[in-house]
Amino acid sequence: PADESYRRVLAVVDFSPVSAAVVTHALSLADGAQVETLHVLGSEVEQRLRKAKLAQVDVTGWLARLRTEAEKKLEALLATVEGGATVGRLVEPGFPPAAICQCIEDRETDLVVLGRHGYGGGLQDWMLGSVSKDVAFAAAGWALCVEYVDDLRRPPVNPLIQNARDLPRGVIDTCRALASHMRERHTVFYKRTADETDALLADEVEIAAAADLGRTDTFR
C-alpha cells in the first residue's frame, strides 16, 4: 500500500484472457486516482517497420489500421469492465518493456498493474510473464541505482544515474525501501538484478573505492 494516495494508475493489457482482471484490479486500487489502460502494439510492429524502411515501403496506412484495430479491441475490453467507461485509453507502438517504462515516465504514473498470460518460454516466464519480468527488472534496477547514489560519498560518474541525486527525498526513501525488501524477501531476483545492473555501470566499478561507499553494499 502507498503512504500517500495514488494520482495516476496504469493498467497494461495485451488482450489475453487476464486483461479484464488487470483493469478491474487497477480500478480497485485507484481510490479516486486517474486510471489509464495501455496496449503496446509490440515488437513485431517495430520489426516490420524496420524492414519496410529498408525496402522503402510506405507503411503509414498499415500502421494506422493496426492502431485502429487495437483501439477497437480496447473499447470492447473496457465495455466488459465495471467502471471501464472512465478509464483512459493509450495505444503505443514499440518494444513492450521499453514502451511501458517510457509511458510510466511520461505520464508520471504512481502505480502500474500488469498481468501475465502464461505463454512464456520457461518456468520464470510462466510465473511472471516475460514483459512483466522485464518491467520489474527495469524498476528494480533503477531502485538499486538510486540507493547506490544516495549512499555514495562522491558524485556518480555515470550520466545515466547522475540525476538520481536530485530526486525528491520521498522517492529516494521509497527506492531504498524497495531495494531492502528485495534483499530480504526476494534473494534470487535481487542477486540477478544487482549483477546485471552492476554490469551496466562499468565506469562506476572502475573507479570505485571503499572510501566512496556508505553503509549499504547495493551491488553485493
C-alpha positions as CSV (number, residue, x, y, z in Angstrom):
1,P,0.0,0.0,0.0
2,A,1.1,3.5,-0.7
3,D,1.8,6.0,2.1
4,E,0.0,8.7,0.0
5,S,-2.9,8.5,-2.4
6,Y,-2.2,7.5,-6.0
7,R,-2.7,10.2,-8.6
8,R,-2.3,8.1,-11.7
9,V,-2.6,4.3,-12.2
10,L,-1.7,2.5,-15.4
11,A,-3.2,-0.9,-16.4
12,V,-1.1,-2.6,-19.1
13,V,-3.2,-5.0,-21.3
14,D,-2.3,-7.4,-24.1
15,F,-5.9,-8.6,-24.9
16,S,-5.1,-12.0,-23.4
17,P,-7.7,-13.6,-21.0
18,V,-6.3,-11.8,-17.9
19,S,-6.7,-8.3,-19.4
20,A,-10.1,-7.6,-17.9
21,A,-8.9,-8.7,-14.5
22,V,-5.9,-6.4,-14.8
23,V,-8.2,-3.4,-15.4
24,T,-10.6,-4.4,-12.7
25,H,-7.7,-4.7,-10.2
26,A,-6.3,-1.3,-11.2
27,L,-9.7,0.3,-10.6
28,S,-10.0,-1.4,-7.2
29,L,-6.6,0.1,-6.2
30,A,-7.1,3.5,-7.6
31,D,-9.2,5.0,-4.8
32,G,-10.1,8.1,-6.9
33,A,-6.9,8.2,-8.9
34,Q,-7.0,8.5,-12.7
35,V,-6.8,5.1,-14.3
36,E,-5.4,4.6,-17.8
37,T,-5.0,1.5,-19.9
38,L,-2.0,0.9,-22.2
39,H,-1.7,-1.5,-25.0
40,V,1.6,-1.8,-26.8
41,L,1.4,-2.9,-30.4
42,G,4.6,-4.9,-29.8
43,S,8.0,-5.8,-31.2
44,E,6.5,-7.3,-34.3
45,V,5.4,-3.9,-35.4
46,E,8.9,-2.5,-34.8
47,Q,10.5,-5.3,-36.8
48,R,8.1,-4.8,-39.7
49,L,8.6,-1.0,-39.7
50,R,12.4,-1.6,-39.8
51,K,12.1,-4.0,-42.7
52,A,9.7,-1.7,-44.6
53,K,12.0,1.2,-44.2
54,L,14.9,-0.8,-45.7
55,A,12.6,-1.8,-48.6
56,Q,11.3,1.9,-48.9
57,V,7.7,0.8,-48.4
58,D,5.2,3.2,-47.0
59,V,3.5,1.5,-44.0
60,T,1.6,4.5,-42.8
61,G,-1.8,3.1,-43.8
62,W,-1.0,-0.4,-42.4
63,L,0.2,1.1,-39.1
64,A,-3.0,3.2,-38.9
65,R,-5.2,0.2,-39.5
66,L,-3.3,-1.8,-36.8
67,R,-3.8,1.1,-34.3
68,T,-7.5,1.4,-35.1
69,E,-7.9,-2.4,-34.6
70,A,-6.2,-2.2,-31.2
71,E,-8.3,0.8,-30.2
72,K,-11.5,-1.1,-31.1
73,K,-10.3,-4.1,-29.0
74,L,-9.5,-1.8,-26.1
75,E,-13.0,-0.3,-26.3
76,A,-14.5,-3.8,-26.3
77,L,-12.4,-4.8,-23.4
78,L,-13.3,-1.8,-21.2
79,A,-17.0,-2.3,-22.1
80,T,-16.9,-5.6,-20.1
81,V,-15.3,-4.0,-17.0
82,E,-17.4,-2.2,-14.4
83,G,-16.2,1.4,-14.4
84,G,-14.4,0.9,-17.7
85,A,-16.1,4.0,-19.3
86,T,-14.0,6.3,-17.0
87,V,-10.7,4.7,-17.9
88,G,-8.2,6.4,-20.3
89,R,-7.1,4.7,-23.5
90,L,-3.5,4.6,-24.7
91,V,-2.1,2.6,-27.7
92,E,1.6,2.8,-28.4
93,P,3.9,1.0,-30.8
94,G,7.3,-0.3,-29.8
95,F,9.1,-3.0,-27.8
96,P,6.7,-3.6,-24.9
97,P,9.1,-3.3,-21.8
98,A,10.7,-0.1,-23.2
99,A,7.3,1.4,-24.3
100,I,5.8,0.6,-20.9
101,C,8.7,2.2,-19.0
102,Q,8.6,5.3,-21.2
103,C,4.9,5.7,-20.6
104,I,5.4,5.4,-16.9
105,E,7.9,8.2,-17.0
106,D,5.9,10.4,-19.5
107,R,2.6,10.0,-17.6
108,E,4.2,10.3,-14.2
109,T,2.5,7.1,-13.1
110,D,2.3,6.2,-9.5
111,L,1.2,2.5,-9.8
112,V,1.4,0.0,-12.7
113,V,-0.7,-3.1,-12.9
114,L,0.4,-5.9,-15.2
115,G,-0.8,-9.4,-15.7
116,R,0.8,-12.5,-17.1
117,H,-0.6,-14.6,-20.0
118,G,1.5,-17.7,-19.2
119,Y,2.6,-18.2,-22.7
120,G,6.3,-17.6,-22.0
121,G,9.3,-19.9,-22.7
122,G,10.1,-21.2,-19.2
123,L,9.2,-21.5,-15.6
124,Q,10.1,-18.0,-14.7
125,D,8.2,-16.6,-17.7
126,W,5.3,-18.8,-16.7
127,M,5.3,-17.5,-13.2
128,L,5.5,-13.8,-14.0
129,G,5.3,-13.3,-17.8
130,S,8.2,-12.1,-19.9
131,V,7.0,-8.5,-20.3
132,S,6.1,-8.2,-16.6
133,K,9.5,-9.6,-15.7
134,D,11.4,-7.1,-17.9
135,V,9.4,-4.1,-16.5
136,A,10.0,-5.4,-12.9
137,F,13.8,-5.7,-13.7
138,A,13.9,-2.1,-15.0
139,A,12.1,-0.8,-11.9
140,A,14.2,-2.8,-9.5
141,G,17.4,-1.9,-11.3
142,W,16.6,1.8,-11.0
143,A,15.7,1.4,-7.3
144,L,19.2,-0.1,-6.7
145,C,20.8,2.7,-8.7
146,V,19.0,5.3,-6.5
147,E,20.1,3.6,-3.4
148,Y,23.7,3.4,-4.6
149,V,23.8,7.1,-5.5
150,D,22.2,8.1,-2.2
151,D,24.8,6.1,-0.3
152,L,27.7,7.4,-2.4
153,R,30.1,9.9,-0.9
154,R,31.1,11.4,-4.2
155,P,29.1,12.4,-7.3
156,P,28.4,9.5,-9.7
157,V,30.4,9.5,-12.9
158,N,27.8,7.6,-15.0
159,P,25.5,10.1,-16.7
160,L,22.6,7.6,-16.6
161,I,22.4,7.9,-12.8
162,Q,23.6,11.4,-12.1
163,N,20.0,12.8,-11.8
164,A,19.2,10.3,-9.1
165,R,20.8,12.8,-6.6
166,D,18.1,15.4,-7.4
167,L,15.1,13.1,-6.8
168,P,12.7,14.1,-4.0
169,R,13.6,12.6,-0.7
170,G,10.3,10.6,-0.6
171,V,11.2,8.9,-3.9
172,I,14.7,8.1,-2.7
173,D,13.4,6.6,0.5
174,T,10.9,4.5,-1.5
175,C,13.6,3.2,-3.7
176,R,15.8,2.3,-0.7
177,A,12.8,0.5,0.9
178,L,12.3,-1.5,-2.3
179,A,16.0,-2.4,-2.5
180,S,15.9,-3.5,1.1
181,H,12.8,-5.5,0.5
182,M,14.3,-7.3,-2.5
183,R,17.5,-8.2,-0.5
184,E,15.4,-9.6,2.4
185,R,12.5,-11.3,0.6
186,H,13.5,-12.0,-3.0
187,T,17.1,-13.0,-2.8
188,V,17.4,-14.7,-6.2
189,F,15.7,-11.8,-8.1
190,Y,17.8,-9.3,-6.1
191,K,21.1,-11.1,-7.0
192,R,20.3,-11.2,-10.7
193,T,19.1,-7.6,-10.8
194,A,22.2,-6.4,-8.8
195,D,24.6,-8.3,-11.0
196,E,23.0,-7.1,-14.3
197,T,22.7,-3.5,-13.1
198,D,26.3,-3.5,-11.9
199,A,27.4,-4.7,-15.3
200,L,25.8,-1.7,-16.9
201,L,27.7,0.7,-14.6
202,A,31.2,-0.4,-15.6
203,D,32.6,3.2,-15.3
204,E,31.4,3.3,-11.7
205,V,33.0,0.0,-10.9
206,E,36.4,1.0,-12.4
207,I,36.8,4.0,-10.1
208,A,35.0,2.5,-7.0
209,A,36.9,2.8,-3.7
210,A,35.9,1.8,-0.2
211,A,36.0,5.4,0.9
212,D,33.3,6.3,-1.6
213,L,30.8,3.9,-0.3
214,G,28.4,4.3,2.6
215,R,26.8,1.7,4.8
216,T,25.0,-0.3,2.1
217,D,26.6,-2.7,-0.4
218,T,24.0,-2.2,-3.1
219,F,25.6,-4.4,-5.7
220,R,26.9,-7.1,-3.3
